């Protein structure tokens, strides 16, 4: 059937930005919109940018409602809803002549604004707190989505607060929706996003939720942390599930205590993790070194934010790779995992516990503020109980904790399971775990035994995933949270002969990594940091230097449309001579 002019010109991917001061209800509007849009049967993506303050500042939430699945931010803004005047200046770079700006014209004092006075409408309905629902209704009205679903969801959300509250919110949404529909008509704004009722039953998880659920599936039964944005979100998610999942949760007095608690829990036979961010992890590094010497498993969730020091506490960056790679004094093996999407976050968090347990080594799960605070709908995945292997042995009188096992992995016992003595010490030790000063004898053999883990972990490393043209000439290399954005950017760019290589395990690198990169005529690294830390690691491990770099380090994540432009620029120079 031939498409009508309206259908062909209508948007199938709508970007909405909500902005206001902390305390103005941005988060409430975001929550309401996500629920209404998803339950109406539409793909939804949400991420946020916020300042480090309880009140004031300028915060923003970016939503996408799309025909196809959306899992990355874009700079393009179709609808902008500012709740205060400063938001217009703060996000001016996101606005163009096609952006519909909706808000209180009297407050905003800008000729571009389509007047919808959320506060005045709410007051007319009897309660200024209804303004968030008016704004949510206006957003839905502009895109023509959610009218049928809103009443039912509002009843579910506010039912316990009484009939008056329920009816007030229903009226507020309806009033906002009417104003939004009027605004869309005035601006000739047309949306034709296909509805899919199956989306109603899909999962809506943040990156933090996915890490926490994966940890539970991996057998996590103890969690320790000292609060630090953005790492706290995983800790609180575990705390929410603690009673049902049987997790011992403890907010420690500081990060040093947190990691030592985790090491103690593993020593006693538990599966524990800590969750922190850069400055907090700095304090944990002695504990990481202790794990290396005592060969105690531990899982560390490190949610990155810009540094040095306090940096931007609530913004994002991939700047802690070197920190995780080199944390702790002395030589000892470790694994660094970095999920690129929520499914990977679940799978890698689950895998982290088995890996730590099997190889008796620290395992890092590296995310960042953008990743943990981002939501989008995905099909339900299998959250079955982990069929984990039991790596703990029952000890006897002859048990030696650090026996010189042929493969480098000594038998790990725990106190009370068997009759043997389970001894460990932070000093160099003999097979029994007792301190030794035998430098050229057992002490040297202990170092050599621990060193065998490097080869074992490299052999079991996860192979990087290749997306795009298998006969690529241009290869865009990324790790962790950049994945979804890079994939959409590649699609937007329309580049031929190009592919994306994504690493979910950044250390040790899989043995095939070098060969995959060498096949490209032009290799390009994409990183959310200033010095291309992963490119440095690739060179160190493979000898391959990558000259072409797309870096962002202003505290914000890459956008799909912005990254697509950078990809195109790089590709345009492909005929020029030079190295990778």
C-alpha positions in Angstrom: 0.0 0.0 0.0 1.3 3.4 -0.9 2.1 5.6 2.1 0.2 8.9 2.5 2.1 12.2 2.8 1.3 12.3 6.4 2.7 8.8 7.1 5.9 9.4 5.1 6.6 12.7 6.9 5.7 11.5 10.3 8.3 10.8 13.0 9.0 7.2 14.0 11.6 8.2 16.6 10.9 11.0 19.0 13.4 12.5 21.4 12.0 14.3 24.5 14.1 16.3 27.0 12.7 17.3 30.4 14.8 19.8 32.3 14.5 21.7 35.6 16.0 22.2 39.0 16.6 19.4 41.5 13.4 19.2 43.5 11.1 20.3 40.7 9.9 16.8 40.0 11.9 15.8 36.9 12.4 12.3 38.2 8.6 11.9 38.9 7.8 13.0 35.4 10.4 10.6 34.0 9.0 7.7 36.1 5.4 8.4 35.0 6.2 8.8 31.4 8.3 5.6 31.2 5.5 3.5 32.8 2.8 5.0 30.6 4.7 4.8 27.3 5.9 1.2 27.9 2.5 0.0 29.1 1.0 1.6 26.0 3.1 -0.8 23.9 6.0 1.5 22.7 9.8 1.2 22.8 11.3 3.5 25.4 14.8 4.7 26.3 15.7 7.0 29.2 18.9 8.5 30.5 19.7 11.5 32.6 22.2 14.2 33.4 22.1 15.8 36.8 24.2 18.1 39.0 25.7 17.2 42.4 23.2 19.0 44.6 19.9 18.3 46.4 18.2 21.5 45.3 18.8 23.9 42.4 21.1 23.5 39.4 19.9 22.2 36.1 19.1 18.6 35.6 17.7 16.8 32.6 16.1 13.5 31.5 16.3 12.4 27.9 13.6 10.0 26.6 13.2 8.3 23.2 10.0 6.8 22.0 10.8 4.8 18.9 9.4 2.5 16.2 12.5 0.3 16.5 14.3 -0.5 19.7 16.2 2.5 21.0 19.2 2.0 23.3 21.3 5.1 22.9 21.1 8.8 23.5 20.8 11.4 20.7 21.5 15.1 20.6 18.5 15.7 18.4 15.6 17.1 20.5 12.1 17.0 19.1 10.3 18.1 22.3 11.9 20.2 25.0 10.0 20.7 28.3 11.9 23.2 30.5 10.5 23.8 34.0 12.8 26.8 34.7 14.4 29.5 32.6 18.1 28.4 33.0 17.3 25.2 31.3 16.8 27.0 28.0 20.4 28.4 28.1 21.9 25.2 29.4 20.5 23.0 26.6 20.5 25.5 23.8 22.9 23.3 21.9 20.3 20.6 21.7 17.6 22.9 20.2 16.9 23.8 16.6 14.1 25.4 14.6 12.2 22.1 14.6 12.3 21.6 18.3 8.9 22.1 20.0 9.5 23.9 23.3 6.5 23.6 25.7 6.3 25.2 29.1 5.1 28.3 31.1 5.7 31.1 28.6 5.3 33.7 31.4 8.1 32.0 33.4 10.4 31.2 30.5 10.0 34.5 28.6 11.1 33.1 25.3 9.2 33.6 22.0 9.8 30.0 21.0 7.8 28.6 23.9 4.4 27.0 23.3 2.6 28.1 26.4 1.5 25.3 28.8 1.6 26.6 32.3 1.9 23.3 34.2 1.9 25.0 37.7 -1.2 27.1 37.0 -3.1 24.2 35.6 -2.2 22.1 38.6 -3.3 24.9 41.0 -6.6 25.3 39.2 -7.1 21.6 39.8 -6.6 22.1 43.5 -3.0 21.0 44.2 0.3 22.4 42.8 1.8 18.9 43.3 -0.2 17.8 40.2 2.1 19.9 38.0 4.4 16.8 37.3 1.4 14.9 36.0 0.3 17.8 33.9 3.8 17.9 32.3 3.7 14.1 31.7 0.3 14.5 30.1 1.5 17.3 27.9 4.5 15.2 26.6 2.1 12.3 25.9 -0.3 14.6 24.2 2.3 16.1 21.8 3.3 12.6 20.6 -0.3 11.2 20.8 0.5 8.3 23.1 -0.8 7.0 26.4 -4.3 8.5 26.7 -5.9 5.0 27.1 -3.3 3.7 29.5 -2.9 6.6 31.8 -6.0 6.3 33.9 -5.3 2.6 34.8 -1.6 3.3 35.7 -2.5 6.3 37.8 -5.0 4.2 39.8 -2.3 1.6 40.4 0.3 4.2 41.3 -1.8 6.4 43.6 -4.6 4.0 44.7 -3.3 3.8 48.3 -3.4 7.6 48.7 -7.2 7.8 48.3 -9.8 8.6 45.7 -9.2 12.3 45.8 -5.5 11.9 44.9 -6.3 9.4 42.1 -9.0 11.6 40.5 -6.8 14.7 40.8 -3.9 13.1 39.0 -6.2 11.7 36.3 -7.6 15.1 35.7 -4.1 16.6 35.7 -2.9 14.1 33.1 -6.0 14.7 30.9 -5.5 18.5 31.1 -1.9 18.3 30.2 -2.7 15.8 27.4 -5.2 18.2 25.9 -2.7 21.0 25.9 -0.1 18.8 24.4 -2.4 17.7 21.6 -3.2 21.3 20.9 0.5 22.1 20.7 1.2 19.2 18.3 -1.6 20.4 16.0 -0.4 24.0 16.1 3.2 22.9 15.1 2.0 20.3 12.6 3.9 17.7 14.6 3.0 14.2 13.4 4.1 10.9 15.0 3.5 7.4 13.5 5.1 5.0 15.9 3.9 1.4 15.5 2.4 -0.1 18.7 3.5 -3.5 19.8 1.5 -4.9 22.7 4.2 -7.4 23.5 6.4 -4.5 24.8 4.1 -4.3 27.8 5.6 -7.5 29.2 9.2 -6.7 28.4 11.7 -5.9 31.1 12.5 -2.3 31.9 15.9 -2.4 33.7 18.6 0.1 34.4 22.2 -0.9 34.2 22.4 -0.9 38.0 19.4 -3.3 38.1 21.0 -5.6 35.6 24.3 -5.8 37.5 22.5 -6.5 40.8 20.2 -9.2 39.3 23.2 -10.8 37.6 25.1 -10.8 40.9 22.2 -12.5 42.6 22.1 -15.1 39.8 25.8 -15.6 40.3 25.2 -16.6 43.9 26.0 -13.2 45.6 25.0 -13.5 49.2 26.9 -10.6 50.8 27.3 -7.0 49.7 29.3 -4.2 51.3 29.7 -0.6 50.4 30.2 2.9 51.5 27.8 5.2 49.6 29.4 6.9 46.6 27.7 8.0 43.4 27.2 6.3 41.0 28.3 3.0 42.5 25.7 3.2 45.2 22.9 2.4 42.8 24.0 -1.3 42.5 24.4 -1.6 46.2 20.9 -0.2 46.9 19.4 -2.5 44.2 21.0 -5.5 46.0 19.6 -4.1 49.3 16.1 -4.0 47.8 16.3 -7.7 47.0 18.3 -8.7 50.1 15.5 -10.4 52.1 14.1 -12.3 49.2 17.5 -13.3 47.8 19.2 -14.0 51.1 21.9 -11.3 50.9 23.7 -9.9 53.9 24.0 -6.2 53.2 26.1 -3.8 55.3 26.9 -0.2 54.8 30.5 0.0 56.0 32.1 2.9 57.8 34.4 3.5 54.9 35.6 1.8 51.7 38.6 0.2 53.4 36.2 -1.6 55.8 33.9 -2.5 52.9 36.5 -4.5 50.9 38.0 -6.1 54.0 34.5 -7.2 54.9 34.1 -8.8 51.5 37.4 -10.6 51.8 36.4 -11.9 55.2 33.1 -13.1 53.8 34.8 -15.0 51.0 37.2 -16.5 53.5 34.2 -17.8 55.4 32.6 -19.3 52.3 30.3 -16.5 51.2 30.1 -14.9 47.7 30.5 -11.2 48.3 30.9 -8.0 46.3 31.6 -4.4 46.8 30.2 -1.5 44.8 32.0 1.8 44.6 33.3 4.6 42.4 36.8 6.0 41.6 37.6 7.9 44.8 36.2 5.2 46.9 38.0 2.5 45.1 41.3 4.4 45.7 40.9 3.5 49.3 40.2 -0.2 48.5 43.5 -0.8 46.6 45.3 -2.2 49.6 42.5 -4.7 49.9 42.8 -5.6 46.3 46.5 -6.3 46.9 45.5 -8.4 49.9 43.2 -10.5 47.7 46.2 -11.1 45.4 48.5 -12.3 48.1 45.9 -14.4 50.0 44.4 -15.6 46.7 41.0 -14.7 48.0 38.2 -14.2 45.5 36.4 -10.9 45.4 34.0 -9.2 43.0 34.3 -5.4 42.7 31.7 -3.2 40.9 33.5 0.0 39.9 31.1 2.6 38.5 33.2 5.3 36.8 32.9 9.1 37.0 35.2 11.9 36.0 38.3 12.6 38.1 40.8 13.3 39.5 39.6 13.6 43.1 35.9 14.5 43.3 35.8 15.6 39.7 32.2 15.6 38.5 30.5 13.4 41.0 27.3 12.8 39.0 28.7 12.7 35.4 30.2 9.9 33.4 33.6 8.8 32.0 35.6 5.7 31.2 38.6 7.0 33.0 39.3 4.3 35.6 40.5 1.5 33.4 44.2 2.1 34.4 43.2 2.4 38.0 41.5 -1.1 38.0 44.3 -2.5 35.9 47.1 -1.4 38.2 45.4 -1.2 41.6 47.4 -2.9 44.3 51.1 -3.3 44.7 53.0 -6.3 43.5 52.2 -8.6 40.6 49.0 -10.7 40.7 46.3 -11.7 38.3 42.9 -10.1 37.9 40.0 -9.9 35.4 38.2 -6.8 34.2 34.7 -7.1 32.6 32.8 -4.2 31.1 29.2 -4.7 29.9 27.9 -2.9 26.9 24.1 -3.4 27.5 21.8 -4.6 30.2 21.8 -8.3 29.0 25.6 -8.3 29.1 25.5 -6.7 32.6 23.4 -9.6 33.9 25.5 -12.2 32.2 28.9 -10.7 33.2 27.9 -10.1 36.8 26.8 -13.7 37.0 30.0 -14.9 35.4 32.2 -12.6 37.7 31.4 -14.7 40.7 32.3 -18.0 39.2 35.4 -16.6 37.7 36.5 -15.1 41.0 35.8 -18.3 42.8 37.4 -20.6 40.3 40.7 -18.7 39.9 40.8 -17.2 43.4 41.4 -13.7 42.0 39.8 -10.2 42.0 37.2 -9.7 39.3 36.1 -6.2 38.3 32.7 -5.2 36.8 33.3 -1.8 35.2 30.4 0.4 34.4 29.9 4.2 34.6 27.3 6.8 35.5 25.7 6.8 32.1 25.4 3.0 32.1 23.9 2.5 35.6 21.4 5.4 35.2 20.1 4.4 31.8 16.9 2.4 31.1 15.4 0.8 28.1 13.0 -2.1 27.4 14.4 -5.5 26.4 12.8 -8.9 26.0 12.7 -11.0 29.2 15.8 -13.1 29.6 16.3 -16.3 31.5 16.9 -15.5 35.1 17.4 -19.1 36.3 19.3 -20.1 39.4 23.0 -20.3 38.7 24.3 -23.8 38.2 27.6 -22.7 39.8 30.3 -25.2 40.5 31.3 -25.6 44.1 35.0 -24.7 44.2 35.4 -25.1 48.0 37.0 -28.3 49.2 36.4 -30.2 52.5 39.7 -30.0 54.4 41.4 -32.7 56.4 44.4 -32.9 58.7 46.9 -32.8 55.8 45.2 -29.8 54.1 47.5 -27.1 52.9 45.8 -23.9 51.8 48.5 -22.9 49.3 49.6 -26.3 48.1 51.8 -26.1 45.0 49.2 -27.3 42.6 50.3 -28.1 39.1 47.9 -25.7 37.4 48.5 -22.9 39.9 45.2 -23.1 41.6 45.5 -24.3 45.2 42.6 -26.0 46.9 40.4 -23.5 48.7 38.9 -24.6 52.0 36.9 -22.5 54.5 36.9 -22.7 58.3 34.6 -25.2 59.7 34.2 -27.3 56.6 36.3 -30.3 57.4 39.0 -30.8 60.0 41.9 -28.9 58.4 43.4 -25.6 59.4 42.6 -22.8 56.9 45.4 -20.2 57.4 46.2 -17.2 55.3 48.5 -14.2 55.9 49.2 -10.9 54.1 53.0 -11.7 54.2 54.6 -14.1 51.8 53.8 -17.6 53.1 54.5 -21.3 52.7 52.0 -24.0 51.5 50.4 -24.0 55.0 49.8 -20.2 54.9 52.5 -19.5 57.5 54.9 -16.5 57.1 58.2 -17.3 55.3 61.4 -15.5 54.7 62.7 -18.2 52.4 63.4 -15.9 49.4 64.8 -18.4 46.9 62.8 -21.4 48.1 59.1 -21.6 48.9 58.7 -17.9 48.7 59.8 -17.9 45.0 57.7 -20.9 44.3 54.6 -19.1 45.7 55.2 -16.2 43.3 55.6 -18.6 40.4 52.5 -20.5 41.4 50.4 -17.3 41.5 51.8 -16.1 38.1 50.3 -19.2 36.4 46.9 -17.6 36.8 47.8 -15.0 34.1 47.9 -17.7 31.4 44.8 -19.5 32.7 42.8 -16.3 32.7 43.9 -15.3 29.3 42.9 -18.8 28.0 39.4 -18.4 29.4 39.0 -14.7 28.3 35.8 -13.7 26.4 36.2 -13.1 22.7 35.3 -9.5 21.5 32.2 -9.3 19.5 32.3 -8.0 15.9 29.2 -6.1 14.5 28.8 -4.9 10.9 30.6 -5.7 7.7 32.6 -8.9 8.3 34.9 -7.8 5.4 35.6 -4.5 7.1 38.2 -2.0 6.1 37.5 0.4 8.9 37.2 -1.0 12.4 35.8 1.1 15.3 36.9 -0.4 18.6 35.1 0.3 21.9 34.5 -1.2 25.3 31.9 -1.2 28.0 29.0 1.3 27.8 29.8 2.7 24.3 28.4 -0.4 22.6 24.8 0.6 21.8 25.8 4.1 20.9 28.5 2.9 18.5 26.2 0.5 16.8 23.5 3.1 16.2 26.1 5.6 15.1 27.5 3.2 12.5 23.9 2.7 11.2 23.2 6.4 11.0 26.6 7.1 9.3 25.7 4.7 6.5 29.4 3.8 6.2 30.3 0.9 4.0 33.0 -1.6 4.7 33.0 -0.7 8.4 32.4 -2.7 11.6 32.4 -2.2 15.4 34.6 -4.4 17.6 33.3 -4.4 21.2 35.2 -5.8 24.2 33.2 -7.0 27.2 36.4 -8.3 28.7 39.1 -5.7 28.6 41.7 -7.7 30.6 43.1 -10.1 29.9 42.5 -9.7 26.2 41.3 -12.6 24.2 44.0 -14.2 22.1 42.2 -13.4 18.8 42.1 -9.6 19.5 45.3 -8.8 17.7 44.4 -10.7 14.5 40.9 -9.0 14.4 42.4 -5.6 14.6 45.3 -6.3 12.2 42.7 -7.1 9.4 41.5 -3.5 9.3 43.1 -1.0 7.0 42.1 1.7 9.5 41.5 1.0 13.2 39.7 3.7 15.3 39.3 3.7 19.1 36.2 5.2 20.7 36.5 5.9 24.4 34.8 8.1 27.0 38.1 9.4 28.4 40.9 11.8 27.6 43.9 9.6 27.0 42.5 6.5 25.2 43.3 4.2 28.1 42.1 1.1 26.4 44.1 1.9 23.3 47.1 2.0 25.6 46.2 -1.4 27.0 45.8 -2.9 23.5 49.3 -1.6 22.5 50.8 -3.0 25.7 49.2 -6.4 25.2 49.4 -6.8 21.4 52.0 -4.2 20.2 49.4 -2.6 17.9 49.3 1.2 18.2 46.0 2.9 17.2 46.5 6.4 16.0 42.9 7.2 15.1 40.8 8.2 18.2 37.4 9.5 18.9 37.4 10.6 22.5 34.9 12.4 24.8 35.8 13.6 28.3 33.5 16.5 29.1 31.5 14.4 31.6 28.8 13.4 29.1 28.2 10.2 27.2 28.5 9.9 23.4 25.3 10.5 21.5 24.5 8.3 18.5 24.1 11.2 16.0 27.2 13.0 17.4 29.3 9.9 17.2 28.1 9.2 13.7 29.5 12.5 12.5 32.9 11.7 14.0 32.9 8.3 12.4 32.2 9.9 9.0 35.0 12.4 9.5 37.4 9.5 10.2 36.2 7.5 7.3 36.6 10.5 5.0 40.4 10.5 5.8 40.7 6.8 5.1 42.6 7.2 1.9 45.3 9.2 3.6 48.4 7.3 4.4 49.3 6.5 8.0 49.2 3.8 10.6 46.3 2.4 12.5 
